[in-house]
Amino acid sequence: MNRNQEMLEKASYPRLLLNLSLPAVVIMLVMVVYNMADTFFIGQTNDPSKIAAISLCSPMFSILSGLGTLLGSGGCTAISLALGKKDTETMKRYSSFCCFAALALGMAFLLSVNLLLAPICGLLGADADTMADAVRYLRVIALGAPFIMFNNVFANVIRADGAARESMIANCAGTISNIALDALFILVFSWDVAGAAWATVLGNCVSCLYLLYYMTRKQPLLSLSPKQFSLRPEVSWTVVSLGLPMACSTLLMSLSHIIANRMVIGYGSVALAAQGVSGKIGMVITMLAMGICMGLQPAISYNFGAGNLKRMRQIIRSTAVFTVCLGSVLTILCYLGRNVIISAFIDNEEVIAYGQVFVFASIIIGPFYGLYQLCQTFLQSTGKASYASLVALMDKGLFYLPLLFLLSRTFGLYGIIFTGAATLFLSLAAGIAFSLIWNRKISASAG
């Protein structure tokens, strides 16, 4: 048994948090900084239409993230389950499939977006004020799609045996590069939105270089070799089905954001800019909760695969308490500091006025989001992808879209802004119900 496996099987909960969740939380914060960096540096131009253009394109970046999650999260879970069974050959087949599927999907995204660039930007809601900047930004992001896909996938995959620190290093290297290049391209070269896009792509390339080094030199349990690649259902469908819940959540979130953005842009680019900034603040809380749960996913999967249900449940109970407490504290801090945070992005009185209410709408879910993410993680990590997918469908589609149209008709702009919070509470109730049902089935089959 190597050190990482011993930690998954025997380590105390604080040690699991330190070794698994802390690096994953850093990764999530890095992703938030990635997401914030473009908005922050473009915000220094004090041009709300440019921030609005980037906000309109964010669902396309989320689509890339969703495809990466499909393979990355699915591959991580599949490999962790195989590791619990000591099946190293299957682990290599899973990782090889993830590699070549990621590159293929990245190339498909690159070609399709560049062929339909203007129509896609129009579909996203770009108007006369934002179309040119949206096209410039999205064209560069599409060119970097294969690198963004590989980074998203393998930053997750290498966590399968507990190697969270290496995943953190890859993400931190990319983020630092992104921030430095944002400052250079936007503030020095004045490339504005195109510079922001190139900084994002090149930052992902830096992460890819580290991940390639780690996979080829430091990780004998995984493989990038074409010889290990297989499209057989026991490999491909296992990865895809396990990654489907989180991928559905991300992809449906992209669709929902497209529809919501088109509604908000009707109130002007200032309103959309305020929504974009406030959404970044709420993202800090949700991504922290997601990082904690994702970090512990290998421990939950490993112990489930090894039949150690008692330890698995101890980890889940401790995580529920920890995420509620942390989410509550962060929600209070973000609310108290909302004006200072908004003005740091853009010094515009109209944006700040909108943002005060928008921030509240984005952070009110903070104390409860960790419980929702924990339900998703538990269902996915234990192989119940159908339940996890259904909860994701409810959160980002079945509940969100009807509520979006209902609340927007009833309360206008503020109805749109609070739709996410209303949806989360309904989805959380569904997630808890499905988790309890599946837990009872696990207990019955075990004994």
NUBAKOL-416256 format. One record per residue (C-alpha): residue number from 0; residue in three letters; x, y, z. Coordinates in steps of 0.2 Angstrom, whole numbers, m for minus. Layout:
// residues N
    i   aa     c1     c2     c3
  NUM  Ala      X      Y      Z
...
This chain:
// residues 447
    i   aa     c1     c2     c3
    0  Met      0      0      0
    1  Asn      8     17     m5
    2  Arg      7     33      5
    3  Asn     m8     40     m4
    4  Gln    m19     24     m2
    5  Glu    m15     22     16
    6  Met    m21     40     19
    7  Leu    m37     37     10
    8  Glu    m40     21     20
    9  Lys    m34     26     38
   10  Ala    m31     45     39
   11  Ser    m41     56     52
   12  Tyr    m53     68     45
   13  Pro    m43     84     48
   14  Arg    m28     75     39
   15  Leu    m40     71     24
   16  Leu    m45     90     24
   17  Leu    m27     95     24
   18  Asn    m21     83     11
   19  Leu    m36     81     m1
   20  Ser    m48     96      2
   21  Leu    m35    110      5
   22  Pro    m27    107    m12
   23  Ala    m44    105    m21
   24  Val    m50    121    m12
   25  Val    m34    130    m18
   26  Ile    m38    123    m36
   27  Met    m56    130    m35
   28  Leu    m49    147    m29
   29  Val    m37    147    m43
   30  Met    m52    144    m55
   31  Val    m61    158    m47
   32  Val    m45    169    m50
   33  Tyr    m44    163    m68
   34  Asn    m62    168    m70
   35  Met    m60    185    m61
   36  Ala    m44    190    m69
   37  Asp    m51    194    m86
   38  Thr    m65    204    m78
   39  Phe    m54    213    m66
   40  Phe    m41    219    m79
   41  Ile    m55    223    m92
   42  Gly    m64    232    m78
   43  Gln    m49    244    m76
   44  Thr    m54    252    m93
   45  Asn    m71    257    m84
   46  Asp    m80    251   m100
   47  Pro    m96    241    m94
   48  Ser    m99    235   m112
   49  Lys    m82    226   m113
   50  Ile    m86    217    m96
   51  Ala   m103    213   m103
   52  Ala    m95    205   m119
   53  Ile    m84    194   m108
   54  Ser    m99    189    m97
   55  Leu   m109    185   m113
   56  Cys    m95    173   m118
   57  Ser    m93    165   m101
   58  Pro   m107    151   m105
   59  Met    m96    145   m119
   60  Phe    m81    143   m107
   61  Ser    m93    134    m95
   62  Ile    m97    122   m109
   63  Leu    m79    118   m111
   64  Ser    m78    116    m92
   65  Gly    m93    104    m93
   66  Leu    m85     93   m106
   67  Gly    m69     93    m96
   68  Thr    m79     88    m80
   69  Leu    m87     74    m90
   70  Leu    m71     66    m93
   71  Gly    m61     73    m78
   72  Ser    m73     70    m64
   73  Gly    m79     53    m72
   74  Gly    m61     48    m74
   75  Cys    m56     52    m57
   76  Thr    m71     43    m49
   77  Ala    m68     27    m61
   78  Ile    m50     27    m57
   79  Ser    m53     29    m38
   80  Leu    m65     14    m38
   81  Ala    m53      4    m48
   82  Leu    m39      8    m36
   83  Gly    m49      3    m21
   84  Lys    m50    m14    m30
   85  Lys    m31    m14    m34
   86  Asp    m35    m15    m53
   87  Thr    m20     m5    m60
   88  Glu    m23    m11    m78
   89  Thr    m40     m4    m79
   90  Met    m34     13    m72
   91  Lys    m22     15    m86
   92  Arg    m36     11    m99
   93  Tyr    m47     24    m90
   94  Ser    m33     38    m91
   95  Ser    m29     34   m109
   96  Phe    m47     36   m114
   97  Cys    m48     52   m105
   98  Cys    m33     59   m114
   99  Phe    m38     56   m132
  100  Ala    m56     60   m129
  101  Ala    m52     77   m121
  102  Leu    m41     81   m136
  103  Ala    m55     76   m149
  104  Leu    m68     86   m140
  105  Gly    m57    101   m139
  106  Met    m54    100   m158
  107  Ala    m72     98   m161
  108  Phe    m76    114   m151
  109  Leu    m62    123   m160
  110  Leu    m69    119   m177
  111  Ser    m87    121   m173
  112  Val    m86    138   m164
  113  Asn    m74    146   m178
  114  Leu    m86    140   m192
  115  Leu   m101    148   m183
  116  Leu    m93    162   m173
  117  Ala   m105    177   m176
  118  Pro   m121    167   m175
  119  Ile   m115    159   m158
  120  Cys   m112    177   m151
  121  Gly   m129    182   m157
  122  Leu   m136    167   m149
  123  Leu   m127    172   m133
  124  Gly   m136    189   m133
  125  Ala   m122    200   m140
  126  Asp   m129    216   m147
  127  Ala   m122    231   m157
  128  Asp   m112    237   m142
  129  Thr   m105    220   m137
  130  Met   m104    210   m154
  131  Ala    m87    215   m160
  132  Asp    m78    212   m143
  133  Ala    m88    195   m140
  134  Val    m82    189   m157
  135  Arg    m64    194   m153
  136  Tyr    m64    185   m136
  137  Leu    m73    169   m141
  138  Arg    m62    167   m157
  139  Val    m46    166   m146
  140  Ile    m54    155   m133
  141  Ala    m59    142   m146
  142  Leu    m41    141   m153
  143  Gly    m36    136   m136
  144  Ala    m50    123   m133
  145  Pro    m39    107   m134
  146  Phe    m27    114   m121
  147  Ile    m41    120   m110
  148  Met    m49    103   m111
  149  Phe    m33     93   m107
  150  Asn    m30    104    m92
  151  Asn    m48    103    m85
  152  Val    m48     84    m87
  153  Phe    m31     79    m80
  154  Ala    m31     92    m66
  155  Asn    m45     81    m60
  156  Val    m39     64    m65
  157  Ile    m22     65    m56
  158  Arg    m32     67    m40
  159  Ala    m39     49    m41
  160  Asp    m25     42    m30
  161  Gly    m25     57    m18
  162  Ala    m12     67    m28
  163  Ala    m21     83    m24
  164  Arg     m5     93    m22
  165  Glu      1     90    m39
  166  Ser    m16     96    m46
  167  Met    m15    111    m36
  168  Ile      3    115    m43
  169  Ala     m3    113    m61
  170  Asn    m18    125    m58
  171  Cys     m8    138    m48
  172  Ala      6    138    m62
  173  Gly     m8    142    m75
  174  Thr    m16    155    m64
  175  Ile     m1    165    m60
  176  Ser      4    165    m79
  177  Asn    m14    170    m83
  178  Ile    m13    185    m71
  179  Ala      4    191    m77
  180  Leu     m1    190    m95
  181  Asp    m18    199    m92
  182  Ala     m8    213    m85
  183  Leu      4    213    m99
  184  Phe     m8    211   m113
  185  Ile    m22    223   m107
  186  Leu    m13    236    m97
  187  Val      4    237   m107
  188  Phe     m1    231   m125
  189  Ser    m19    237   m124
  190  Trp    m26    222   m132
  191  Asp    m41    223   m120
  192  Val    m53    208   m123
  193  Ala    m42    199   m135
  194  Gly    m28    200   m123
  195  Ala    m39    193   m109
  196  Ala    m43    178   m120
  197  Trp    m24    175   m125
  198  Ala    m19    176   m106
  199  Thr    m32    163   m102
  200  Val    m27    151   m116
  201  Leu     m8    153   m112
  202  Gly    m11    150    m94
  203  Asn    m20    134    m98
  204  Cys     m5    129   m109
  205  Val      7    131    m94
  206  Ser     m4    120    m83
  207  Cys     m4    107    m97
  208  Leu     15    107    m98
  209  Tyr     16    103    m79
  210  Leu      2     89    m81
  211  Leu     11     81    m95
  212  Tyr     27     81    m85
  213  Tyr     19     73    m70
  214  Met      9     60    m80
  215  Thr     24     54    m90
  216  Arg     38     55    m76
  217  Lys     30     53    m59
  218  Gln     14     43    m61
  219  Pro     16     25    m66
  220  Leu     m2     20    m62
  221  Leu     m9     30    m76
  222  Ser     m6     31    m94
  223  Leu     m7     43   m109
  224  Ser     m2     29   m122
  225  Pro    m13     26   m137
  226  Lys     m9      7   m134
  227  Gln    m20      8   m118
  228  Phe    m34     18   m127
  229  Ser    m51      9   m129
  230  Leu    m69     14   m134
  231  Arg    m76     m2   m126
  232  Pro    m91      2   m116
  233  Glu    m83     m5   m100
  234  Val    m70      9   m102
  235  Ser    m79     24   m111
  236  Trp    m96     22   m104
  237  Thr    m90     19    m86
  238  Val    m80     36    m87
  239  Val    m94     45    m96
  240  Ser   m108     39    m85
  241  Leu    m99     43    m69
  242  Gly    m94     61    m75
  243  Leu   m112     64    m82
  244  Pro   m120     71    m66
  245  Met   m107     86    m64
  246  Ala   m106     88    m82
  247  Cys   m125     90    m84
  248  Ser   m124    102    m70
  249  Thr   m111    113    m79
  250  Leu   m118    111    m96
  251  Leu   m136    115    m91
  252  Met   m129    130    m81
  253  Ser   m121    136    m97
  254  Leu   m138    135   m106
  255  Ser   m147    143    m91
  256  His   m134    157    m91
  257  Ile   m136    160   m109
  258  Ile   m155    162   m107
  259  Ala   m153    173    m91
  260  Asn   m140    184   m100
  261  Arg   m151    187   m114
  262  Met   m165    193   m102
  263  Val   m153    204    m92
  264  Ile   m145    212   m107
  265  Gly   m163    219   m111
  266  Tyr   m160    230    m95
  267  Gly   m144    237   m102
  268  Ser   m125    232   m103
  269  Val   m123    241    m85
  270  Ala   m135    228    m78
  271  Leu   m126    213    m86
  272  Ala   m109    220    m80
  273  Ala   m116    221    m62
  274  Gln   m122    203    m64
  275  Gly   m105    197    m70
  276  Val    m96    205    m56
  277  Ser   m108    200    m42
  278  Gly   m108    182    m49
  279  Lys    m89    181    m47
  280  Ile    m91    186    m28
  281  Gly   m104    172    m26
  282  Met    m93    160    m35
  283  Val    m80    162    m21
  284  Ile    m92    153     m9
  285  Thr    m99    140    m21
  286  Met    m82    135    m27
  287  Leu    m74    133    m10
  288  Ala    m88    121     m5
  289  Met    m86    112    m22
  290  Gly    m67    111    m18
  291  Ile    m70    103     m1
  292  Cys    m82     90     m8
  293  Met    m72     86    m24
  294  Gly    m56     85    m14
  295  Leu    m64     71     m3
  296  Gln    m72     62    m18
  297  Pro    m57     50    m19
  298  Ala    m58     45     m1
  299  Ile    m77     42     m2
  300  Ser    m75     32    m18
  301  Tyr    m60     22    m12
  302  Asn    m69     17      5
  303  Phe    m85     13     m5
  304  Gly    m75      2    m17
  305  Ala    m66     m6     m2
  306  Gly    m82    m10      7
  307  Asn    m78      1     22
  308  Leu    m95     10     23
  309  Lys    m93     15     41
  310  Arg    m78     26     37
  311  Met    m86     33     21
  312  Arg   m101     39     31
  313  Gln    m90     47     44
  314  Ile    m82     57     31
  315  Ile    m99     62     24
  316  Arg   m106     68     41
  317  Ser    m90     78     45
  318  Thr    m90     86     28
  319  Ala   m109     91     30
  320  Val   m105    100     47
  321  Phe    m89    108     40
  322  Thr    m96    115     24
  323  Val   m112    123     33
  324  Cys   m101    132     46
  325  Leu    m88    138     33
  326  Gly   m102    144     20
  327  Ser   m111    154     34
  328  Val    m95    163     39
  329  Leu    m90    167     21
  330  Thr   m108    173     17
  331  Ile   m108    186     31
  332  Leu    m90    192     26
  333  Cys    m95    194      8
  334  Tyr   m111    203     12
  335  Leu   m102    215     24
  336  Gly    m89    219     11
  337  Arg    m99    219     m5
  338  Asn    m97    238     m9
  339  Val    m78    237     m8
  340  Ile    m77    221    m18
  341  Ile    m88    228    m32
  342  Ser    m79    244    m33
  343  Ala    m62    235    m34
  344  Phe    m68    228    m51
  345  Ile    m76    243    m59
  346  Asp    m78    261    m52
  347  Asn    m95    264    m59
  348  Glu   m109    271    m48
  349  Glu   m123    262    m58
  350  Val   m114    245    m58
  351  Ile   m111    247    m39
  352  Ala   m130    252    m36
  353  Tyr   m136    236    m45
  354  Gly   m122    226    m38
  355  Gln   m128    228    m20
  356  Val   m144    218    m23
  357  Phe   m136    206    m35
  358  Val   m122    201    m23
  359  Phe   m135    197    m10
  360  Ala   m144    186    m22
  361  Ser   m128    177    m27
  362  Ile   m122    173     m9
  363  Ile   m138    169      0
  364  Ile   m136    151     m4
  365  Gly   m118    151      4
  366  Pro   m123    141     20
  367  Phe   m132    128     10
  368  Tyr   m122    125     m6
  369  Gly   m110    113      2
  370  Leu   m124    101      7
  371  Tyr   m130    101    m11
  372  Gln   m113     98    m18
  373  Leu   m110     84     m5
  374  Cys   m126     75    m10
  375  Gln   m120     76    m28
  376  Thr   m102     70    m23
  377  Phe   m109     55    m13
  378  Leu   m121     49    m26
  379  Gln   m107     51    m40
  380  Ser    m93     44    m29
  381  Thr   m103     28    m25
  382  Gly   m108     24    m43
  383  Lys   m126     30    m42
  384  Ala   m124     42    m57
  385  Ser   m143     41    m62
  386  Tyr   m148     49    m46
  387  Ala   m134     62    m46
  388  Ser   m139     66    m65
  389  Leu   m157     69    m60
  390  Val   m152     81    m46
  391  Ala   m141     90    m58
  392  Leu   m155     91    m71
  393  Met   m167     98    m58
  394  Asp   m155    111    m52
  395  Lys   m150    118    m69
  396  Gly   m165    114    m80
  397  Leu   m181    106    m73
  398  Phe   m182    119    m59
  399  Tyr   m172    133    m65
  400  Leu   m179    137    m82
  401  Pro   m198    137    m76
  402  Leu   m193    148    m61
  403  Leu   m183    160    m72
  404  Phe   m198    163    m83
  405  Leu   m210    164    m69
  406  Leu   m200    176    m58
  407  Ser   m194    187    m72
  408  Arg   m212    190    m77
  409  Thr   m217    193    m59
  410  Phe   m202    203    m52
  411  Gly   m193    209    m68
  412  Leu   m174    210    m67
  413  Tyr   m173    206    m48
  414  Gly   m184    190    m52
  415  Ile   m170    184    m64
  416  Ile   m156    188    m51
  417  Phe   m165    178    m37
  418  Thr   m169    163    m48
  419  Gly   m153    154    m44
  420  Ala   m156    155    m25
  421  Ala   m174    148    m26
  422  Thr   m168    134    m37
  423  Leu   m154    129    m26
  424  Phe   m166    126    m11
  425  Leu   m178    115    m21
  426  Ser   m163    105    m28
  427  Leu   m155    103    m11
  428  Ala   m171     95     m5
  429  Ala   m171     83    m19
  430  Gly   m153     79    m17
  431  Ile   m155     75      2
  432  Ala   m170     64     m3
  433  Phe   m161     54    m16
  434  Ser   m145     52     m5
  435  Leu   m156     45      9
  436  Ile   m164     33     m3
  437  Trp   m147     27    m10
  438  Asn   m139     26      7
  439  Arg   m153     14     13
  440  Lys   m150      3     m2
  441  Ile   m132      2      1
  442  Ser   m135     m3     19
  443  Ala   m147    m16     14
  444  Ser   m135    m24      1
  445  Ala   m121    m24     13
  446  Gly   m129    m33     26
